Amino acid sequence: MSDLSDSRPPAAVTDSPFLRACRREPVPHTPVWFMRQAGRSLPEYRRVRQGTGMLESCMRPDLVTEITLQPVRRHGVDAAIYFSDIVVPLKAIGVDLDIRPGVGPVVERPVRSRADLDRLRPLDPDDVKYVTEAIGMLTAELGATPLIGFAGAPFTLASYLVEGGPSRNHEHTKALMYGDPELWDALLDRLAVITAGFLTVQIEAGASAVQLFDSWVGALAPADYRERVLPASAKVFRAVEKYGVPRIHFGVGTGELLGLLGEAGADVVGVDWRVPLDEAARRVGPGRALQGNLDPAVLFAPREAVEAQARRVLDAARGLPGHVFNLGHGVLPETDPDALTRLVAYVHEHTAR
C-alpha cells in the first residue's frame, strides 16, 4: 500500500462543496449528487453499454470512466460516484456469480456452511487493477469534482451470498444469523475484511470519499443489527479511518436504525425518504452530517411538484451543520434525465449563500 499522503485529494477537491458539507463546514450551496446517477436513466449510458454485460463493464477502465463522467457532464452534480457494483469484489476473489438482467446478482453456490466460508479469501489489490486504473483516469478528468468510492456493506453482501440472489424476505440469511451465530459472525467478519480492502484500493487510487451501501439491512430489528451486524460495519469504517476521507453509511428502510448506522462509525449518514431530515438528525445525534432524502418517485411528478418536495427536504435540513442533497434511494430507470438536471439547478439556486 502507498504512503497516506499519496492518496490525499488536491486542494480544489478538498475545498469542494460536497466535501465541505461532509465535514460539516459552511458551503456556498447545498451540494447534490444522486445514487445511481450513472445508469439506465441516461440514453448515453444505454448506448455505451450496448452489448456489454454489467460485470464486464465494471472491469473496463474506459467504460467505467465514461459512464462515471456522464452524469457530471449532463447534470452538473457536485460529486461523481465510481461506476461499479457491490458484488465486484466478490467476483474478483473468485466467487462464481453473475449479474442477470432483470434479476440482479445471482450466486451459483450459496454460502451456508463453514466449508463455503473457506471460499472467501481476502481481496488483493492486484485482483482489481482495473479499479486503480479507472480511478486514475477519472481523477484526471474530474478536476475539482470529488469522486466517491463505494462498496457493499457486510450484511448486504452476506444476504446475496447466503440467499444466492436477491430476496424479499431474507429467510436463509436470517435462518443462518439466528441458527448459527458463530458462522454468521465469521462470515460478516470475513466480508468486512474484503470490503475494507476494496474501499482502500479506491481511496489510495484517488477517491476522496467513500460510501458503504447496506441496501437490505432495513430488514433487521435494531437489537439484531447491534449484535450481529454493527461490529462488522464498524470494522470496515475503522479500517479506512486513517485516510481521513468522509465515510458515508446508507441503507434503505433504516428509520429505526439511524442512530446505529452513525454509531458504526460513519461521518455522514444517508437517510431514505421515510424519515424527515430534522427527525433523522435527532435520531442520529450530533457530530455527523446527513445525506438525502427526496423520494425517487417524486421525479415523475410535474416540475412544480418536484420543486415543492425538494423544498420540504431543504426546509427540514435547515440549520443542520452538514447536508448533502440526494435521493432517498437510487434514480429509477425510467426517470427523465432532464428532471434530474432541473433538480440540481433548483437546489443550487434555492440554497445559494
C-alpha positions as CSV (number, residue, x, y, z in Angstrom):
1,M,0.0,0.0,0.0
2,S,1.1,3.5,-0.7
3,D,2.0,6.3,1.7
4,L,-1.1,8.1,3.0
5,S,0.0,11.4,1.6
6,D,-0.1,9.9,-1.9
7,S,-3.9,9.4,-1.7
8,R,-4.8,12.9,-0.4
9,P,-7.1,14.7,-2.9
10,P,-6.0,18.0,-4.4
11,A,-6.8,21.2,-2.5
12,A,-9.5,22.2,-5.1
13,V,-11.3,18.9,-4.5
14,T,-10.9,19.1,-0.7
15,D,-12.5,22.5,-0.7
16,S,-15.4,21.4,-2.9
17,P,-19.0,22.0,-1.5
18,F,-19.6,18.2,-1.3
19,L,-16.5,17.5,0.9
20,R,-17.1,20.7,3.0
21,A,-20.7,19.5,3.7
22,C,-19.4,16.1,4.7
23,R,-17.1,17.8,7.1
24,R,-20.0,19.9,8.4
25,E,-18.3,23.1,7.2
26,P,-20.0,26.2,5.6
27,V,-20.8,25.7,1.9
28,P,-21.7,28.1,-0.9
29,H,-24.8,26.0,-1.7
30,T,-26.1,22.6,-0.7
31,P,-24.2,20.0,-2.7
32,V,-26.1,17.5,-4.8
33,W,-25.4,14.0,-6.2
34,F,-27.7,11.1,-6.8
35,M,-27.3,7.4,-6.1
36,R,-27.5,5.6,-9.4
37,Q,-26.9,8.9,-11.2
38,A,-24.8,6.9,-13.7
39,G,-27.0,4.3,-15.2
40,R,-30.2,3.3,-17.1
41,S,-31.9,6.7,-16.8
42,L,-29.3,8.1,-19.3
43,P,-29.6,7.4,-23.0
44,E,-25.8,7.9,-23.4
45,Y,-25.3,5.1,-20.8
46,R,-27.5,2.7,-22.7
47,R,-25.7,3.4,-25.9
48,V,-22.2,2.9,-24.4
49,R,-23.2,-0.3,-22.5
50,Q,-25.0,-1.9,-25.5
51,G,-23.8,-5.5,-26.0
52,T,-21.6,-5.4,-22.9
53,G,-22.5,-7.2,-19.7
54,M,-22.6,-5.4,-16.4
55,L,-19.7,-7.2,-14.8
56,E,-17.6,-6.7,-17.9
57,S,-18.5,-3.0,-17.9
58,C,-17.2,-2.7,-14.4
59,M,-13.9,-4.3,-15.3
60,R,-13.2,-2.0,-18.3
61,P,-11.5,1.3,-17.2
62,D,-12.5,3.1,-20.4
63,L,-16.2,2.2,-19.9
64,V,-16.1,2.9,-16.1
65,T,-14.5,6.3,-16.8
66,E,-17.0,7.3,-19.5
67,I,-20.1,6.1,-17.5
68,T,-18.9,7.8,-14.3
69,L,-18.4,11.1,-16.1
70,Q,-21.8,11.1,-17.9
71,P,-24.0,12.5,-15.1
72,V,-21.3,15.0,-14.1
73,R,-21.4,16.4,-17.6
74,R,-25.2,16.3,-18.0
75,H,-26.5,17.3,-14.6
76,G,-23.7,19.4,-13.0
77,V,-23.8,17.3,-9.8
78,D,-21.3,18.2,-7.1
79,A,-19.7,14.7,-6.9
80,A,-19.2,11.7,-9.1
81,I,-19.6,8.2,-7.9
82,Y,-17.4,5.4,-9.2
83,F,-19.3,3.2,-11.6
84,S,-19.3,-0.4,-10.3
85,D,-21.4,-2.9,-8.5
86,I,-21.4,-4.1,-4.9
87,V,-20.6,-7.7,-5.9
88,V,-17.4,-6.8,-7.9
89,P,-15.0,-7.6,-5.1
90,L,-16.7,-11.0,-4.6
91,K,-16.3,-11.7,-8.3
92,A,-12.7,-10.6,-8.0
93,I,-11.8,-13.1,-5.3
94,G,-13.4,-16.0,-7.3
95,V,-17.0,-16.2,-6.2
96,D,-19.0,-17.8,-9.1
97,L,-21.6,-15.1,-9.7
98,D,-23.2,-13.2,-12.5
99,I,-25.5,-10.1,-12.7
100,R,-28.5,-11.2,-14.7
101,P,-30.6,-8.5,-16.5
102,G,-33.9,-8.0,-14.7
103,V,-32.8,-10.2,-11.7
104,G,-29.6,-8.8,-10.2
105,P,-26.6,-10.7,-8.7
106,V,-27.0,-14.5,-8.8
107,V,-24.5,-16.7,-6.8
108,E,-24.1,-20.2,-8.3
109,R,-23.1,-21.8,-5.0
110,P,-24.7,-20.0,-1.9
111,V,-22.6,-19.7,1.2
112,R,-24.3,-21.7,4.0
113,S,-21.6,-23.8,5.7
114,R,-18.2,-23.5,7.2
115,A,-16.8,-25.1,4.1
116,D,-18.4,-22.5,2.0
117,L,-16.8,-19.8,4.1
118,D,-13.4,-21.0,3.1
119,R,-14.0,-19.9,-0.5
120,L,-14.0,-16.3,0.6
121,R,-10.3,-15.1,0.7
122,P,-9.1,-11.6,1.3
123,L,-9.0,-9.2,-1.6
124,D,-5.6,-8.4,-3.0
125,P,-5.2,-5.0,-4.8
126,D,-3.9,-7.0,-7.8
127,D,-7.4,-8.6,-8.1
128,V,-8.8,-5.2,-9.1
129,K,-6.1,-3.5,-11.0
130,Y,-8.8,-2.1,-13.3
131,V,-10.2,-0.1,-10.4
132,T,-6.9,1.6,-9.8
133,E,-6.5,2.4,-13.5
134,A,-10.1,3.7,-13.9
135,I,-9.9,6.0,-10.8
136,G,-6.6,7.4,-12.1
137,M,-8.3,8.2,-15.4
138,L,-11.3,9.7,-13.6
139,T,-9.5,11.9,-11.2
140,A,-7.5,13.4,-14.1
141,E,-10.8,14.2,-15.9
142,L,-12.9,15.4,-12.9
143,G,-10.7,18.3,-11.9
144,A,-12.2,19.9,-8.8
145,T,-15.2,17.5,-8.7
146,P,-14.8,14.8,-6.0
147,L,-15.0,11.1,-6.7
148,I,-16.9,8.9,-4.3
149,G,-15.8,5.3,-4.0
150,F,-18.2,2.7,-2.7
151,A,-18.7,-0.9,-1.5
152,G,-21.5,-3.1,-0.3
153,A,-21.7,-3.5,3.5
154,P,-21.1,-6.9,5.0
155,F,-24.8,-7.6,5.8
156,T,-26.0,-6.9,2.2
157,L,-23.1,-8.9,0.7
158,A,-23.9,-11.7,3.1
159,S,-27.6,-11.6,2.1
160,Y,-26.7,-12.1,-1.6
161,L,-24.2,-14.9,-0.8
162,V,-26.5,-16.8,1.5
163,E,-29.7,-16.4,-0.5
164,G,-28.0,-17.0,-3.8
165,G,-29.5,-13.8,-5.2
166,P,-32.0,-11.0,-4.4
167,S,-34.5,-11.8,-1.7
168,R,-37.7,-10.2,-0.4
169,N,-37.7,-11.9,3.0
170,H,-34.1,-12.9,3.5
171,E,-35.2,-16.2,5.0
172,H,-32.0,-18.1,4.5
173,T,-30.0,-15.1,5.7
174,K,-31.9,-14.8,8.9
175,A,-32.0,-18.5,9.5
176,L,-28.2,-18.6,9.4
177,M,-28.0,-15.5,11.6
178,Y,-30.2,-16.9,14.3
179,G,-29.4,-20.6,13.8
180,D,-25.6,-20.5,13.7
181,P,-24.5,-17.1,15.1
182,E,-20.9,-18.2,15.2
183,L,-20.7,-19.0,11.5
184,W,-22.7,-15.8,10.8
185,D,-20.2,-13.7,12.7
186,A,-17.3,-15.3,10.9
187,L,-19.0,-14.7,7.6
188,L,-19.6,-11.0,8.3
189,D,-16.1,-10.5,9.7
190,R,-14.6,-12.0,6.5
191,L,-16.8,-9.8,4.4
192,A,-15.7,-6.8,6.4
193,V,-12.1,-7.5,5.5
194,I,-12.9,-7.9,1.8
195,T,-15.0,-4.7,1.8
196,A,-12.3,-2.7,3.7
197,G,-9.8,-3.9,1.1
198,F,-12.0,-2.8,-1.8
199,L,-12.5,0.7,-0.3
200,T,-8.8,1.0,0.5
201,V,-7.9,0.4,-3.2
202,Q,-10.3,3.1,-4.2
203,I,-9.1,5.6,-1.7
204,E,-5.4,5.0,-2.5
205,A,-6.2,5.4,-6.2
206,G,-7.7,8.8,-5.6
207,A,-11.3,8.6,-4.3
208,S,-12.0,11.5,-1.9
209,A,-15.0,10.0,-0.1
210,V,-16.5,6.5,0.3
211,Q,-20.0,5.2,0.8
212,L,-20.9,1.9,2.3
213,F,-24.2,0.6,0.9
214,D,-26.2,-1.6,3.3
215,S,-29.2,-1.8,0.9
216,W,-31.1,-4.6,2.7
217,V,-30.2,-4.0,6.4
218,G,-33.6,-2.3,6.9
219,A,-34.9,-5.9,7.2
220,L,-33.4,-6.2,10.6
221,A,-34.7,-5.1,14.1
222,P,-32.3,-2.8,16.0
223,A,-31.3,-5.4,18.5
224,D,-30.2,-7.8,15.7
225,Y,-28.4,-5.0,13.9
226,R,-26.5,-4.0,17.1
227,E,-25.4,-7.6,18.0
228,R,-25.0,-9.3,14.6
229,V,-24.1,-6.5,12.1
230,L,-22.8,-3.4,13.6
231,P,-19.4,-4.9,14.6
232,A,-18.6,-5.8,11.0
233,S,-19.7,-2.5,9.6
234,A,-17.7,-0.7,12.3
235,K,-14.6,-2.8,11.3
236,V,-14.9,-1.5,7.8
237,F,-15.1,2.1,8.8
238,R,-12.2,1.7,11.3
239,A,-10.0,0.2,8.5
240,V,-10.3,3.3,6.3
241,E,-10.4,6.0,9.1
242,K,-6.7,6.6,8.8
243,Y,-7.1,8.1,5.3
244,G,-9.2,11.0,6.6
245,V,-11.8,10.9,3.8
246,P,-15.5,11.3,4.6
247,R,-17.3,7.9,5.2
248,I,-21.0,7.7,4.3
249,H,-23.3,5.0,5.5
250,F,-26.6,4.3,3.7
251,G,-29.4,1.8,4.0
252,V,-33.0,1.5,2.9
253,G,-35.9,1.3,5.4
254,T,-33.5,2.1,8.2
255,G,-35.5,4.7,10.1
256,E,-35.3,2.6,13.3
257,L,-31.5,2.0,12.7
258,L,-30.3,5.6,12.0
259,G,-28.6,6.0,15.4
260,L,-26.9,2.7,15.0
261,L,-25.8,3.5,11.4
262,G,-24.0,6.5,12.8
263,E,-22.7,4.6,15.8
264,A,-21.0,2.2,13.3
265,G,-18.5,5.0,12.5
266,A,-19.9,7.0,9.6
267,D,-19.1,10.7,9.2
268,V,-22.3,11.1,7.1
269,V,-25.5,9.1,7.5
270,G,-27.7,8.6,4.4
271,V,-31.4,8.9,5.1
272,D,-34.2,7.4,2.9
273,W,-37.4,9.3,2.2
274,R,-39.4,7.8,5.1
275,V,-38.0,10.0,7.9
276,P,-37.8,13.8,7.7
277,L,-34.2,15.1,8.0
278,D,-34.8,17.1,11.1
279,E,-36.1,13.9,12.8
280,A,-33.3,11.9,11.3
281,A,-30.8,14.4,12.8
282,R,-32.3,13.8,16.3
283,R,-32.1,10.0,15.9
284,V,-28.5,10.1,14.5
285,G,-27.3,12.5,17.2
286,P,-24.6,15.3,16.9
287,G,-21.3,15.1,15.2
288,R,-22.4,13.7,11.8
289,A,-23.7,15.2,8.6
290,L,-26.8,13.8,6.8
291,Q,-27.4,12.9,3.2
292,G,-30.8,12.6,1.5
293,N,-33.6,12.4,1.1
294,L,-36.1,13.0,-1.7
295,D,-38.3,10.1,-2.7
296,P,-37.0,8.9,-6.2
297,A,-40.6,8.5,-7.4
298,V,-41.2,12.3,-6.9
299,L,-39.2,12.9,-10.0
300,F,-42.1,11.5,-12.1
301,A,-44.3,14.4,-11.0
302,P,-44.6,17.8,-12.7
303,R,-41.7,20.2,-12.2
304,E,-43.6,22.4,-9.7
305,A,-44.4,19.3,-7.5
306,V,-40.7,18.2,-7.7
307,E,-39.6,21.6,-6.5
308,A,-42.1,21.7,-3.8
309,Q,-41.0,18.3,-2.4
310,A,-37.3,19.4,-2.7
311,R,-38.1,22.5,-0.7
312,R,-39.6,20.3,2.0
313,V,-36.3,18.4,2.2
314,L,-34.3,21.5,2.3
315,D,-36.5,23.1,4.9
316,A,-36.1,20.1,7.1
317,A,-32.4,20.3,6.7
318,R,-32.2,24.0,7.5
319,G,-29.9,24.5,10.4
320,L,-28.2,21.2,10.2
321,P,-24.4,21.6,10.3
322,G,-23.9,19.4,7.2
323,H,-26.3,18.3,4.5
324,V,-25.8,16.7,1.1
325,F,-28.9,16.6,-1.1
326,N,-29.6,13.2,-2.6
327,L,-32.5,10.9,-3.2
328,G,-33.7,8.5,-0.5
329,H,-32.6,5.7,-2.8
330,G,-31.3,5.3,-6.4
331,V,-32.5,7.0,-9.5
332,L,-35.3,4.9,-11.0
333,P,-34.5,3.6,-14.6
334,E,-37.4,5.4,-16.3
335,T,-36.6,8.8,-14.7
336,D,-36.5,11.7,-17.2
337,P,-32.8,12.8,-17.1
338,D,-34.0,16.4,-17.6
339,A,-35.8,16.2,-14.3
340,L,-32.6,15.4,-12.5
341,T,-30.8,18.3,-14.3
342,R,-33.5,20.7,-13.3
343,L,-33.4,19.5,-9.7
344,V,-29.7,20.1,-9.4
345,A,-30.1,23.6,-10.6
346,Y,-33.0,24.2,-8.3
347,V,-31.2,23.0,-5.2
348,H,-28.2,25.1,-6.1
349,E,-30.2,28.3,-6.7
350,H,-32.5,27.8,-3.7
351,T,-29.6,27.3,-1.3
352,A,-27.1,29.8,-2.7
353,R,-25.5,31.7,0.1
